[in-house]
Structure formats: structure tokens, C-alpha cells
Amino acid sequence: MNQKAAPTVVADDVVVTMAYTLTVNGEVIDTSEESDPLIFLQGYRNIIPGLERELYGLNVGDSKKVIVKPEDGYGDEDPEAFMEVPRSDFPKEIPLEVGTELEIRDEDDETLLATIDRVTKDSIRLNFNHPLAGKTLEFDVKILDLRAATEEELEHGHAHGGEEEDFDEFEFEDEEEEN
């Protein structure tokens, strides 16, 4: 029986189980403390590039603080990703307050996420940037487990089983695709 040796450090093709806390300017944005740890396949861009890059070589039990600049996280805030909308276009039951997150359908019936950025008497400004765009992210991580990926996981490019998820439902920019 040809069984893969258990990995000893975070490397490409390794399924990583990691506890994390994400803070921005000292405010906790997300944490695995009240939920399951993050399970992902290293080296397949299942997490933001700036975090993935800093995990290589860590062992089970290792903890690390990782600072991720916007360009290695969710990108810089795009000034073109704002839209002024007449206040009258919004149903009365929607709370029109700064910070309210909305799901909006575009002309192709695709769902877009937007945050109310500014409210005036006549209009609402929507921000379509990722909520963490332009932000420096601070992660406190701890590696809980490592295992070799299965052939199926390698083919699919992500871990199977457990509570695998990305940090957000949003995608980050892939610089390689832009060039």
C-alpha cells in the first residue's frame, strides 16, 4: 500500500487546518473562536495571497502574526466603484444608514454587494468595493493540523470535508489574470 507521508510543515498541496483572528485597526473583524477553524488547500489561492505566502514552513502548533497590506489582500479601494442613486429608488423598508450592506441585482441578474457610503436628502452613495479593500489586515493564526491532500482535492484545487471556507464570500483580485 502506497500511503503519502504526513506533512510536517505548511507547503503546497497540503491541507491546512488553522485557527485565526482577523483585526483591522484593532477591531476584530472575523475569528474562528466561535466557529470552526479554517480548512484549506495551501498553494491554490483559496485564501488571500498575503496570508498564504506567510504560512509556508509553519508546523502544527505554530502561531504567527501576519500583517497583510491592501495589495496582498483585497486590493486598494477603487474610486470608480461608487455610485450615486436617487433616494426615491429605494424601498421604504430598507434602512438607509451609512454602513448598511445591500445585495443588488444588476442588468444581467447578477448579485452585487454594496455598502451605503453616504446618505443625503436626495441621494444615496453606494460603495461596491470589497469591505476590506484598502485596509491593512492583521491576522493572528495558529496551525492546528496538516495532512496530505487527496488526488481529488488536488484535481479540484480545494480541500474537501470539514468546514472549508474562504475568509469572505468575495474574491480577491488576481494580478496574474490582469496582465
N, CA, C and O of each residue as an XYZ file, in Angstrom:
716
protein
N       0.852     -1.185      0.000
C       0.000      0.000      0.000
C       0.891      1.239      0.000
O       1.762      1.383      0.857
N       0.671      2.127     -0.956
C       1.500      3.322     -1.104
C       0.787      4.505     -0.460
O      -0.053      5.144     -1.093
N       1.114      4.797      0.781
C       0.464      5.885      1.515
C       1.415      7.070      1.625
O       2.600      6.904      1.916
N       0.875      8.290      1.387
C       1.687      9.501      1.493
C       2.084      9.734      2.943
O       1.301      9.496      3.862
N       3.309     10.202      3.130
C       3.759     10.563      4.480
C       3.023     11.827      4.920
O       2.768     12.719      4.110
N       2.692     11.895      6.180
C       2.022     13.083      6.715
C       2.970     14.272      6.621
O       4.132     14.167      7.014
N       2.490     15.400      6.107
C       3.355     16.580      6.019
C       3.711     17.103      7.408
O       2.931     16.985      8.353
N       4.892     17.676      7.509
C       5.335     18.218      8.799
C       5.301     19.739      8.836
O       5.344     20.334      9.914
N       5.224     20.379      7.661
C       5.155     21.843      7.596
C       4.146     22.256      6.531
O       3.802     21.468      5.651
N       3.678     23.493      6.619
C       2.790     24.047      5.601
C       3.581     24.174      4.303
O       4.640     24.801      4.264
N       3.049     23.569      3.245
C       3.673     23.586      1.922
C       2.562     23.441      0.887
O       1.419     23.145      1.237
N       2.893     23.647     -0.383
C       1.916     23.439     -1.445
C       1.379     22.013     -1.373
O       2.093     21.093     -0.975
N       0.123     21.838     -1.757
C      -0.549     20.537     -1.800
C      -0.819     19.949     -0.419
O      -1.081     18.752     -0.302
N      -0.761     20.768      0.627
C      -1.050     20.331      1.991
C      -2.371     20.965      2.427
O      -2.596     22.157      2.222
N      -3.243     20.151      3.033
C      -4.486     20.672      3.602
C      -4.167     21.166      5.007
O      -3.681     20.416      5.854
N      -4.450     22.442      5.235
C      -4.123     23.121      6.491
C      -5.412     23.371      7.267
O      -6.410     23.821      6.704
N      -5.381     23.077      8.556
C      -6.462     23.462      9.462
C      -5.888     24.539     10.367
O      -4.888     24.319     11.050
N      -6.528     25.709     10.367
C      -5.946     26.877     11.021
C      -6.998     27.647     11.808
O      -8.094     27.909     11.311
N      -6.654     28.006     13.036
C      -7.459     28.952     13.813
C      -6.952     30.350     13.468
O      -5.762     30.534     13.213
N      -7.845     31.327     13.459
C      -7.418     32.682     13.098
C      -8.301     33.725     13.762
O      -9.449     33.470     14.127
N      -7.722     34.902     13.904
C      -8.474     36.105     14.253
C      -7.978     37.196     13.320
O      -6.774     37.423     13.202
N      -8.905     37.868     12.661
C      -8.596     38.966     11.752
C      -9.018     40.263     12.415
O     -10.166     40.412     12.831
N      -8.076     41.211     12.514
C      -8.398     42.537     13.033
C      -7.989     43.597     12.019
O      -7.048     43.417     11.246
N      -8.718     44.697     12.043
C      -8.405     45.879     11.241
C      -8.459     47.055     12.198
O      -9.486     47.304     12.830
N      -7.354     47.779     12.303
C      -7.268     48.918     13.229
C      -7.697     48.535     14.648
O      -8.365     49.313     15.329
N      -7.316     47.348     15.083
C      -7.610     46.898     16.434
C      -8.998     46.319     16.643
O      -9.286     45.804     17.724
N      -9.866     46.387     15.644
C     -11.222     45.854     15.751
C     -11.268     44.446     15.167
O     -10.826     44.227     14.038
N     -11.801     43.488     15.928
C     -11.927     42.115     15.433
C     -12.997     42.094     14.348
O     -14.146     42.469     14.582
N     -12.600     41.649     13.156
C     -13.495     41.581     12.005
C     -14.045     40.169     11.839
O     -15.212     39.990     11.491
N     -13.201     39.165     12.089
C     -13.586     37.767     11.914
C     -12.686     36.910     12.793
O     -11.521     37.241     13.014
N     -13.233     35.812     13.291
C     -12.445     34.898     14.109
C     -13.039     33.504     14.020
O     -14.242     33.337     13.815
N     -12.185     32.514     14.176
C     -12.664     31.133     14.205
C     -12.966     30.688     15.632
O     -13.354     29.541     15.851
N     -12.794     31.577     16.600
C     -13.004     31.209     18.007
C     -14.431     30.749     18.290
O     -14.635     29.828     19.082
N     -15.416     31.373     17.658
C     -16.808     30.992     17.889
C     -17.338     30.069     16.805
O     -18.535     29.781     16.773
N     -16.479     29.606     15.927
C     -16.903     28.710     14.856
C     -15.803     27.683     14.621
O     -14.899     27.521     15.440
N     -15.896     27.010     13.513
C     -14.886     26.011     13.184
C     -13.645     26.676     12.616
O     -13.724     27.776     12.068
N     -12.496     26.016     12.742
C     -11.280     26.568     12.139
C     -11.388     26.548     10.616
O     -12.249     25.871     10.054
N     -10.528     27.280      9.974
C     -10.476     27.345      8.521
C      -9.693     26.144      8.012
O      -8.612     25.846      8.520
N     -10.232     25.452      7.009
C      -9.558     24.315      6.382
C      -9.405     24.657      4.909
O     -10.390     24.959      4.237
N      -8.167     24.612      4.399
C      -7.935     25.000      3.009
C      -6.733     24.255      2.442
O      -5.910     23.716      3.181
N      -6.650     24.236      1.116
C      -5.543     23.613      0.398
C      -4.507     24.686      0.094
O      -4.774     25.620     -0.661
N      -3.335     24.550      0.679
C      -2.269     25.547      0.528
C      -1.730     25.550     -0.903
O      -1.553     24.500     -1.521
N      -1.476     26.750     -1.411
C      -0.872     26.918     -2.726
C      -1.862     27.039     -3.864
O      -1.457     27.099     -5.025
N      -3.152     27.076     -3.563
C      -4.176     27.119     -4.602
C      -5.027     28.381     -4.536
O      -6.121     28.426     -5.099
N      -4.523     29.418     -3.841
C      -5.191     30.709     -3.761
C      -6.604     30.600     -3.192
O      -7.518     31.304     -3.622
N      -6.766     29.703     -2.215
C      -8.040     29.592     -1.512
C      -8.170     30.637     -0.418
O      -9.265     30.855      0.100
N      -7.084     31.278     -0.063
C      -7.084     32.385      0.894
C      -6.302     33.527      0.261
O      -5.642     33.331     -0.760
N      -6.367     34.704      0.847
C      -5.712     35.859      0.239
C      -4.200     35.630      0.131
O      -3.599     35.016      1.013
N      -3.592     36.121     -0.947
C      -2.179     35.837     -1.224
C      -1.216     36.244     -0.117
O      -0.272     35.511      0.179
N      -1.440     37.396      0.495
C      -0.510     37.871      1.520
C      -0.484     36.993      2.753
O       0.549     36.894      3.415
N      -1.591     36.357      3.075
C      -1.638     35.428      4.201
C      -1.059     34.083      3.794
O      -0.243     33.510      4.517
N      -1.474     33.583      2.653
C      -0.991     32.271      2.197
C       0.535     32.236      2.141
O       1.152     31.266      2.582
N       1.131     33.269      1.613
C       2.591     33.342      1.457
C       3.314     33.236      2.804
O       4.394     32.650      2.879
N       2.733     33.793      3.858
C       3.378     33.826      5.176
C       3.228     32.531      5.974
O       3.836     32.384      7.034
N       2.427     31.597      5.476
C       2.194     30.353      6.217
C       3.212     29.261      5.904
O       3.379     28.323      6.683
N       3.895     29.383      4.759
C       4.851     28.342      4.361
C       5.857     28.076      5.472
O       6.398     29.005      6.072
N       6.100     26.800      5.735
C       7.116     26.402      6.699
C       6.641     26.303      8.132
O       7.389     25.838      8.992
N       5.404     26.733      8.419
C       4.897     26.621      9.790
C       4.558     25.168     10.115
O       4.161     24.404      9.236
N       4.718     24.795     11.378
C       4.421     23.452     11.880
C       3.115     23.461     12.656
O       2.619     24.521     13.037
N       2.557     22.275     12.889
C       1.389     22.154     13.761
C       1.755     22.728     15.128
O       2.800     22.403     15.692
N       0.885     23.578     15.645
C       1.124     24.221     16.938
C       1.754     25.593     16.831
O       1.734     26.356     17.797
N       2.319     25.929     15.663
C       2.934     27.249     15.485
C       1.866     28.334     15.416
O       0.801     28.140     14.829
N       2.168     29.474     16.023
C       1.326     30.669     15.940
C       2.134     31.763     15.267
O       3.359     31.804     15.381
N       1.440     32.646     14.567
C       2.137     33.730     13.877
C       1.190     34.904     13.712
O      -0.010     34.724     13.499
N       1.740     36.112     13.812
C       1.011     37.340     13.489
C       1.433     37.728     12.072
O       2.623     37.831     11.774
N       0.450     37.939     11.209
C       0.715     38.264      9.810
C       0.019     39.578      9.477
O      -1.189     39.715      9.670
N       0.788     40.543      8.976
C       0.242     41.820      8.517
C       0.151     41.750      6.995
O       1.142     41.471      6.320
N      -1.043     42.004      6.461
C      -1.268     41.937      5.021
C      -1.665     43.321      4.527
O      -2.694     43.863      4.929
N      -0.845     43.885      3.657
C      -1.128     45.185      3.047
C      -2.257     45.030      2.023
O      -2.482     43.925      1.529
N      -2.968     46.107      1.695
C      -4.089     46.007      0.761
C      -3.749     45.305     -0.553
O      -4.544     44.505     -1.049
N      -2.591     45.592     -1.113
C      -2.249     44.994     -2.410
C      -2.084     43.478     -2.342
O      -2.148     42.811     -3.375
N      -1.874     42.924     -1.154
C      -1.756     41.474     -0.982
C      -3.005     40.877     -0.334
O      -3.042     39.692     -0.002
N      -4.030     41.724     -0.161
C      -5.283     41.271      0.439
C      -6.418     41.438     -0.553
O      -6.538     40.668     -1.505
N      -7.244     42.438     -0.330
C      -8.410     42.668     -1.175
C      -8.236     43.863     -2.104
O      -9.210     44.369     -2.661
N      -7.003     44.310     -2.269
C      -6.708     45.392     -3.192
C      -6.979     46.763     -2.602
O      -7.528     46.897     -1.508
N      -6.581     47.774     -3.354
C      -6.849     49.152     -2.963
C      -8.307     49.476     -3.280
O      -8.929     48.831     -4.123
N      -8.832     50.466     -2.603
C     -10.195     50.896     -2.883
C     -10.235     51.551     -4.260
O      -9.416     52.418     -4.561
N     -11.185     51.138     -5.094
C     -11.335     51.652     -6.450
C     -12.287     52.847     -6.426
O     -13.463     52.691     -6.097
N     -11.788     54.049     -6.773
C     -12.661     55.223     -6.746
C     -13.803     55.141     -7.766
O     -14.782     55.879     -7.657
N     -13.683     54.249     -8.753
C     -14.736     54.080     -9.766
C     -15.865     53.162     -9.280
O     -16.871     53.001     -9.971
N     -15.705     52.565     -8.104
C     -16.674     51.583     -7.609
C     -17.730     52.207     -6.694
O     -18.285     51.531     -5.829
N     -18.002     53.500     -6.890
C     -19.033     54.197     -6.123
C     -20.134     54.634     -7.084
O     -19.865     54.942     -8.245
N     -21.369     54.662     -6.600
C     -22.490     55.060     -7.454
C     -23.495     55.855     -6.629
O     -23.906     55.437     -5.547
N     -23.881     57.016     -7.168
C     -24.945     57.827     -6.555
C     -26.284     57.331     -7.096
O     -26.455     57.181     -8.306
N     -27.219     57.080     -6.202
C     -28.539     56.580     -6.579
C     -29.583     57.480     -5.920
O     -29.464     57.805     -4.738
N     -30.609     57.886     -6.681
C     -31.658     58.708     -6.063
C     -32.295     57.975     -4.879
O     -32.574     56.778     -4.943
N     -32.508     58.706     -3.828
C     -33.104     58.126     -2.616
C     -34.458     57.486     -2.929
O     -34.828     56.482     -2.322
N     -35.178     58.059     -3.857
C     -36.513     57.554     -4.219
C     -36.468     56.167     -4.867
O     -37.502     55.507     -4.966
N     -35.287     55.712     -5.311
C     -35.154     54.379     -5.912
C     -35.171     53.257     -4.870
O     -35.274     52.084     -5.227
N     -35.074     53.606     -3.604
C     -35.002     52.595     -2.544
C     -36.369     52.377     -1.913
O     -37.090     53.339     -1.648
N     -36.735     51.109     -1.668
C     -37.986     50.840     -0.947
C     -37.926     51.432      0.460
O     -36.855     51.515      1.062
N     -39.068     51.836      0.969
C     -39.141     52.489      2.281
C     -38.639     51.595      3.418
O     -38.133     52.103      4.418
N     -38.773     50.263      3.279
C     -38.407     49.359      4.380
C     -36.892     49.148      4.530
O     -36.452     48.572      5.526
N     -36.098     49.600      3.567
C     -34.642     49.455      3.671
C     -34.081     50.577      4.535
O     -34.327     51.752      4.261
N     -33.323     50.224      5.586
C     -32.716     51.274      6.419
C     -31.602     51.979      5.639
O     -30.598     51.361      5.282
N     -31.783     53.239      5.386
C     -30.812     53.999      4.598
C     -29.831     54.680      5.528
O     -29.887     55.890      5.748
N     -28.927     53.872      6.072
C     -27.925     54.360      7.012
C     -26.540     53.987      6.511
O     -26.352     52.934      5.902
N     -25.581     54.851      6.770
C     -24.195     54.555      6.405
C     -23.791     53.239      7.061
O     -24.012     53.020      8.253
N     -23.192     52.370      6.248
C     -22.737     51.073      6.746
C     -23.682     49.929      6.445
O     -23.299     48.766      6.568
N     -24.924     50.238      6.048
C     -25.865     49.172      5.705
C     -25.370     48.455      4.455
O     -25.029     49.087      3.455
N     -25.335     47.115      4.528
C     -24.904     46.314      3.381
C     -26.132     45.852      2.613
O     -27.129     45.431      3.200
N     -26.044     45.937      1.289
C     -27.164     45.598      0.417
C     -26.731     44.595     -0.644
O     -25.581     44.589     -1.082
N     -27.674     43.744     -1.049
C     -27.484     42.890     -2.218
C     -28.316     43.507     -3.330
O     -29.516     43.729     -3.168
N     -27.675     43.782     -4.456
C     -28.335     44.463     -5.562
C     -28.164     43.612     -6.809
O     -27.088     43.063     -7.048
N     -29.216     43.502     -7.598
C     -29.142     42.759     -8.861
C     -28.824     43.740     -9.988
O     -29.423     44.811    -10.091
N     -27.862     43.344    -10.833
C     -27.530     44.192    -11.978
C     -28.391     43.795    -13.177
O     -29.270     42.941    -13.059
N     -28.134     44.419    -14.333
C     -28.944     44.169    -15.524
C     -28.820     42.735    -16.033
O     -29.681     42.279    -16.785
N     -27.756     42.008    -15.638
C     -27.585     40.606    -16.019
C     -28.112     39.660    -14.945
O     -27.856     38.457    -14.999
N     -28.845     40.195    -13.970
C     -29.406     39.455    -12.844
C     -28.331     38.844    -11.945
O     -28.583     37.861    -11.247
N     -27.138     39.426    -11.965
C     -26.059     39.019    -11.063
C     -26.214     39.788     -9.754
O     -26.607     40.954     -9.753
N     -25.906     39.130     -8.652
C     -25.988     39.786     -7.348
C     -24.688     40.519     -7.053
O     -23.608     39.930     -7.111
N     -24.792     41.788     -6.741
C     -23.651     42.609     -6.352
C     -23.839     43.021     -4.900
O     -24.955     43.282     -4.451
N     -22.740     43.074     -4.184
C     -22.790     43.522     -2.797
C     -22.331     44.967     -2.733
O     -21.321     45.334     -3.334
N     -23.066     45.775     -2.012
C     -22.728     47.193     -1.874
C     -22.972     47.619     -0.434
O     -23.779     47.028      0.284
N     -22.260     48.650     -0.041
C     -22.425     49.231      1.286
C     -22.832     50.684      1.115
O     -22.261     51.399      0.292
N     -23.816     51.121      1.888
C     -24.194     52.535      1.839
C     -23.050     53.334      2.446
O     -22.662     53.140      3.598
N     -22.527     54.238      1.630
C     -21.335     55.006      1.998
C     -21.684     56.419      2.475
O     -21.005     56.981      3.334
N     -22.755     56.983      1.900
C     -23.153     58.351      2.256
C     -24.652     58.495      2.003
O     -25.187     57.950      1.037
N     -25.315     59.233      2.881
C     -26.752     59.473      2.751
C     -26.977     60.979      2.765
O     -26.543     61.675      3.683
N     -27.662     61.473      1.731
C     -28.063     62.882      1.709
C     -29.589     62.933      1.589
O     -30.255     61.901      1.511
N     -30.117     64.135      1.577
C     -31.569     64.322      1.464
C     -32.108     63.707      0.167
O     -33.214     63.166      0.143
N     -31.318     63.796     -0.911
C     -31.809     63.375     -2.223
C     -31.193     62.096     -2.768
O     -31.761     61.475     -3.667
N     -30.039     61.691     -2.241
C     -29.372     60.539     -2.852
C     -28.649     59.671     -1.823
O     -28.414     60.063     -0.680
N     -28.315     58.487     -2.289
C     -27.558     57.509     -1.509
C     -26.333     57.149     -2.341
O     -26.446     56.847     -3.529
N     -25.147     57.183     -1.702
C     -23.946     56.750     -2.426
C     -23.631     55.320     -2.000
O     -23.490     55.023     -0.814
N     -23.524     54.435     -3.004
C     -23.205     53.033     -2.771
C     -21.737     52.776     -3.076
O     -21.186     53.317     -4.035
N     -21.117     51.952     -2.256
C     -19.721     51.559     -2.431
C     -19.720     50.078     -2.794
O     -20.155     49.237     -2.007
N     -19.226     49.766     -3.994
C     -19.179     48.387     -4.473
C     -17.813     47.742     -4.250
O     -17.594     46.612     -4.688
N     -16.898     48.427     -3.585
C     -15.609     47.830     -3.240
C     -15.824     46.716     -2.218
O     -16.815     46.717     -1.488
N     -14.894     45.772     -2.173
C     -14.911     44.767     -1.112
C     -14.820     45.515      0.215
O     -14.083     46.498      0.299
N     -15.532     45.097      1.244
C     -15.479     45.816      2.528
C     -14.071     45.943      3.110
O     -13.815     46.857      3.894
N     -13.160     45.052      2.747
C     -11.794     45.125      3.271
C     -10.803     45.717      2.270
O      -9.598     45.717      2.522
N     -11.300     46.224      1.133
C     -10.414     46.881      0.164
C      -9.794     48.113      0.807
O     -10.462     48.861      1.521
N      -8.514     48.311      0.545
C      -7.814     49.478      1.065
C      -7.409     49.358      2.522
O      -6.839     50.294      3.084
N      -7.691     48.230      3.138
C      -7.399     48.048      4.564
C      -6.167     47.166      4.765
O      -5.940     46.214      4.018
N      -5.376     47.501      5.790
C      -4.289     46.630      6.222
C      -4.892     45.629      7.196
O      -5.538     46.008      8.173
N      -4.674     44.351      6.919
C      -5.272     43.268      7.690
C      -4.241     42.674      8.636
O      -3.090     42.456      8.256
N      -4.656     42.415      9.862
C      -3.759     41.788     10.832
C      -4.369     40.455     11.256
O      -5.447     40.405     11.849
N      -3.654     39.376     10.939
C      -4.112     38.032     11.280
C      -3.269     37.474     12.415
O      -2.044     37.597     12.409
N      -3.925     36.867     13.380
C      -3.268     36.026     14.374
C      -3.709     34.612     14.035
O      -4.893     34.286     14.119
N      -2.746     33.765     13.648
C      -3.081     32.420     13.197
C      -2.373     31.373     14.047
O      -1.321     31.629     14.634
N      -2.973     30.196     14.097
C      -2.347     29.044     14.749
C      -2.651     27.824     13.893
O      -3.808     27.553     13.573
N      -1.612     27.093     13.526
C      -1.769     25.894     12.716
C      -2.209     24.755     13.640
O      -1.512     24.411     14.594
N      -3.375     24.179     13.342
C      -3.943     23.126     14.184
C      -3.680     21.729     13.641
O      -3.527     20.779     14.409
N      -3.626     21.604     12.314
C      -3.432     20.284     11.712
C      -2.922     20.447     10.288
O      -3.179     21.455      9.630
N      -2.198     19.438      9.828
C      -1.714     19.362      8.451
C      -1.957     17.942      7.967
O      -1.791     16.981      8.719
N      -2.352     17.818      6.702
C      -2.452     16.488      6.100
C      -2.205     16.603      4.610
O      -2.400     17.660      4.010
N      -1.774     15.503      4.026
C      -1.567     15.481      2.581
C      -2.926     15.569      1.891
O      -3.898     14.962      2.340
N      -2.985     16.319      0.813
C      -4.218     16.430      0.038
C      -4.452     15.131     -0.723
O      -3.505     14.446     -1.110
N      -5.720     14.801     -0.932
C      -6.063     13.644     -1.753
C      -5.912     14.027     -3.224
O      -5.829     15.208     -3.561
N      -5.878     13.023     -4.092
C      -5.801     13.298     -5.534
C      -7.004     14.124     -5.985
O      -6.871     15.029     -6.808
N      -8.175     13.806     -5.440
C      -9.382     14.541     -5.806
C      -9.283     16.012     -5.376
O      -9.674     16.902     -6.131
N      -8.766     16.266     -4.181
C      -8.600     17.643     -3.718
C      -7.624     18.399     -4.614
O      -7.848     19.566     -4.933
N      -6.547     17.739     -5.017
C      -5.575     18.387     -5.905
C      -6.206     18.700     -7.255
O      -5.968     19.769     -7.818
N      -7.013     17.771     -7.781
C      -7.692     18.000     -9.061
C      -8.678     19.162     -8.962
O      -8.775     19.979     -9.878
N      -9.404     19.234     -7.851
C     -10.414     20.279     -7.672
C      -9.830     21.606     -7.191
O     -10.470     22.648     -7.335
N      -8.629     21.582     -6.624
C      -7.979     22.813     -6.182
C      -8.454     23.340     -4.846
O      -8.219     24.503     -4.517
N      -9.129     22.490     -4.061
C      -9.569     22.911     -2.729
C      -9.750     21.687     -1.842
O      -9.882     20.565     -2.331
N      -9.754     21.920     -0.523
C      -9.930     20.836      0.443
C     -11.381     20.371      0.449
O     -12.294     21.150      0.175
N     -11.581     19.103      0.761
C     -12.926     18.537      0.899
C     -13.155     18.157      2.346
O     -12.210     17.853      3.074
N     -14.409     18.174      2.759
C     -14.745     17.784      4.123
C     -14.512     18.925      5.080
O     -13.947     19.955      4.712
N     -14.951     18.738      6.318
C     -14.749     19.777      7.328
C     -15.535     21.020      6.987
O     -16.547     20.966      6.287
N     -15.057     22.134      7.489
C     -15.739     23.414      7.310
C     -14.895     24.332      6.450
O     -14.589     25.458      6.842
N     -14.516     23.843      5.262
C     -13.700     24.672      4.391
C     -14.500     25.878      3.940
O     -15.664     25.767      3.557
N     -13.849     27.039      3.994
C     -14.469     28.265      3.519
C     -13.381     29.295      3.285
O     -12.300     29.229      3.870
N     -13.686     30.235      2.429
C     -12.773     31.360      2.276
C     -13.085     32.343      3.391
O     -14.118     32.226      4.051
N     -12.192     33.325      3.612
C     -12.422     34.294      4.668
C     -13.663     35.116      4.389
O     -14.327     35.569      5.321
N     -13.975     35.308      3.160
C     -15.165     36.049      2.777
C     -15.767     35.391      1.559
O     -15.118     34.586      0.889
N     -17.004     35.732      1.274
C     -17.637     35.222      0.081
C     -17.179     35.997     -1.155
O     -17.602     35.690     -2.269
N     -16.333     36.983     -0.970
C     -15.845     37.802     -2.066
C     -14.533     37.247     -2.592
O     -13.780     36.606     -1.858
N     -14.266     37.495     -3.860
C     -12.990     37.094     -4.425
C     -12.034     38.270     -4.378
O     -12.449     39.428     -4.392
N     -10.747     37.957     -4.322
C      -9.738     38.993     -4.373
C      -9.217     39.072     -5.794
O      -9.399     38.145     -6.583
N      -8.568     40.180     -6.121
C      -8.044     40.366     -7.461
C      -6.861     39.458     -7.699
O      -6.010     39.286     -6.827
N      -6.811     38.876     -8.884
C      -5.698     38.020     -9.271
C      -4.840     38.816    -10.241
O      -5.209     39.007    -11.400
N      -3.694     39.279     -9.758
C      -2.826     40.131    -10.571
C      -2.389     39.429    -11.843
O      -2.228     40.075    -12.879
N      -2.190     38.100    -11.783
C      -1.739     37.361    -12.950
C      -2.783     37.402    -14.057
O      -2.431     37.445    -15.235
N      -4.078     37.391    -13.691
C      -5.133     37.426    -14.689
C      -5.250     38.791    -15.342
O      -5.722     38.897    -16.474
N      -4.824     39.845    -14.640
C      -4.955     41.198    -15.165
C      -3.909     41.505    -16.223
O      -4.123     42.372    -17.071
N      -2.785     40.809    -16.185
C      -1.689     41.086    -17.129
C      -1.831     40.318    -18.405
O      -0.991     40.441    -19.297
